[in-house]
Amino acid sequence: MDQSSKKIAKEISLRLVIELLLFLASLFVFIVITDEIVIEKEGAVDDFAFKKLAAITSAPLTQVMRVITFFGSWYFLLPAYLLLIGWLFASRKKTALWLDITTIGITSTIVLFSIKAIFQRQRPLDPILNKVPGFSFPSGHSFSSFVFIGLLTYIISELAIRRRLKWIYGILLFFFAWLIAISRVYLRVHFASDVVAGFFLSIIWLGVSYRVLHIVRRKRNSINAIPSKPANGKPIL
């Protein structure tokens, strides 16, 4: 193995270790939030967040938060997914990617509503927005926004642009996703623990989805690589 191959192998190994640690840390935090705050009903953190946000609440800021929170709703995300999938579908070199994003988008929705149905946590009693239907934990706006932003960040990382721009775009997208999450707490339609749990759940689900789809694609490619055989049993070359 030459030096270039060793360097690539080392970078891949380091990336796998970082991904594994991030996944395990996210899983741990999500379990802690679920156990301590949702099941045991420890509300100190949520109360603290509401108190801090109440101190800066104003009519102009509320209007801004209403606009920001829209970008985490399915009124925005569904058309955004369709546009992204359509763009990738039109790009013939990215066939597998549009299939992956479609799969992750659908399965993430199933996971979200399944967890909501399991825990059935009620929303805050005094929302600034009109009454929002559904359960509170985890935050759908937070989870769905971070999943979508995660997919966008991955696509940007594959583009032929300067690395500095990739980092800038990724940071800006990540920051905006957190603004969406914070807007849900500001508008008192979610507890702080809901949106934090949504963030860590997005990391968990993106990690699981990426690995599963990677394994499926690798097996599919290995099957397609096997030469077919004619009736006489000899492989076609």
N, C-alpha and C positions, 0 to 999 in steps of 0.2 A: 504494500500500500504506500503510495507516494504521499508527499507532504500535503498536497491539495486535498486528497481523499481523507486524510487524517483530520484535517481542519474541518471539513464538511461534516464528518462523523461526530466530531467533538461538539460542533454547533448544534447538530440535531439532538444529541444526547442531552445537552444543557437545556435546550428548548423543551424536551419531554419532561425533564425534572421540574422545570419552572411551571409547566402546565399542570403536572400532577400535584405540586404543592399548592398552586392556586385553586385547583379543584377541591382538594381536601380542606383547605382553609375555608372556602366558600361553603362547603357542606357542613363543616363544624359550626360556623356562625349561623347558618340557616337553622340547624337543629337547636342551637341554644335559644335563638329568638322564638322558635316554635314552642319549645318546652317552657322557658322562663316567662315569656310575655303573653303568648297566646293561650297556652294550657294553664299555667299557674297564675295568669292574670296579674303579673307584676307591671304596674302602669307608670312607674316613676319616670322612665325614659320618655314615654309618650307624653306625659303631662309636662315634662320639662320642655319638650319641643313645642308643644302648643303654647306654653307660656312665653317662650322667646319670640315666636312668630306673631303672637297677639300684640306684642309691644311695637311691632312695625306695621301692623295692619292699617291700611288706609284705602279710601275709595279708588284713587288712581292706581295704586299697586294691585288692588284686587282686579281691576280691569286688565292689567298686564298679565296677571296670573291666569285669568280666564282664557286669554289668547294662548299663552304658553301651554296650558293643560290640553288644549285642543289637539296639539301635535302628538299627544300620546293616546288619542282616541282612535277607534276604528274608522271614524269618518275621514281621518287623514291616513292612517296606516294601511288600510285596505287598498285605496288607490295607489299609495306609494309602493306597496308590494307588487301590485299589478304592473305598474310602470317599470319597476326594477326587473321583474321577471320577463316582461316583454322585451326590454332592452337586451337582456342576456340571451333570450331566445333568438332574437334577431342576429346576435353575434354568434355565428356558427361554431366558433372556437370554444365557446363557453356553455356547451350543451349540458354537461354534467353539473355545472354550477347553478343554472336556473332550476334544475330538478332538485338539487340540494336545498336551495332557498325555499322552494315551494314546500318541500317536505318539512323543513324546520318551522316554517310559518304555520303550517297546519297542526303539526304535533305540539308546538309550543302552546297553541290555543287550547288543545285538549288537556295538556298538563295543567295549565293555569286554572281552568274551570273545575278540573278534578280535585285539585288541592283546595280550592274555595269551597267545594261541596263537602269535603271531608271535615274541615275545621269550622265552617259556618260562623266565622267571627262577624259580629255586627259592626256597622260603621259608627263613627262618632255621631252623637245625638244632636249636635248643633252645627250643621254644615252651612257654609256661606253660599255654596251653590244650591240650586234646587235639589230636592231629594234625589239621590242617585241610587238606582236599584242594584241588587246583588250584594254579595258578601264582601268583606273588607280585606281579608288576608288570603294571599299576598296581593299587593296592588297590581291590578292589571295594566294600568298606565305605565307604572315603573317597569314591570317585567317585560311587557311588549316593546316598550321604547328601547330598553337596553339590548334586547334580542335583535331588534331591527338595526340599531346603531352598531352592534357587534358585527352583523353581517355586512353593513356598509363599510366598516373599518377593514374587514377582511378583503373585500373587493378592492378598496383603495390600495391596500398593501400589495395587490397583484398588478396594479397599473404601472405603466412605464413612465413614472414621474420621479422627481428627485425625492430622496428619502426624507429630507427636511420637510417637504410639503406633505408627505404621508403622515408624519408625526403631527404637524400642525392641524391637518384635517381631522385626524383621529382624536386629538385632544379637544378640539372645538365641538365635535359631535358628542364626545363623552360628557363634556361640560353641559351641553344643551339637554342631554338625557337626564342629568341630575337636576336641571332646572324644572323639567317636567315632573320629576319625582317630588321635588320640594313644593311645587305648586299644588300637588294633591294634599299635602299636609297643611299648607297655608289656607287652602279653601275648606279645610276640615272635612274632607270626604274620605280621608284615610288617616290612620295613625302613622307616626314616624316609623314604627317597627314594620308596618306593612310595606312601605316603599323600600326600606333597607333590605327586607327579606326578598322583595321582588328583584332587586339588583343582584343579590347573591344567587338567587334561583336562576337568573338569566345566565350567569357564569357556569353554573352546574349544567344547565340544559344545553348550552352551546358546546361545552366540553364533551358531554355525552353524545350529542348529535354529530359533532365533527368526527369523533372516533368511530362511531357506528357506521356512518356513511363512508368513511375512509376504508374500513374493513370490507364493507359491501362492494365498493368500487374495485378494490384490489382483487377480491374473489371473482368478480365479474370479468375483470381484465384477464385473469389467469385462465378462466374458462374459455374466453374468446381466443386466447393465444394457442389453445390446443388445436392442432390441425385436424380437420374433418377427414373422414375415411369414406371411400367409395364402397360399392358392394363387394369388391374383391378383398377388402380389409386393408389395403395399402393406403397410407396417408397421402393426401394431395399436397404437393409441394408448389 
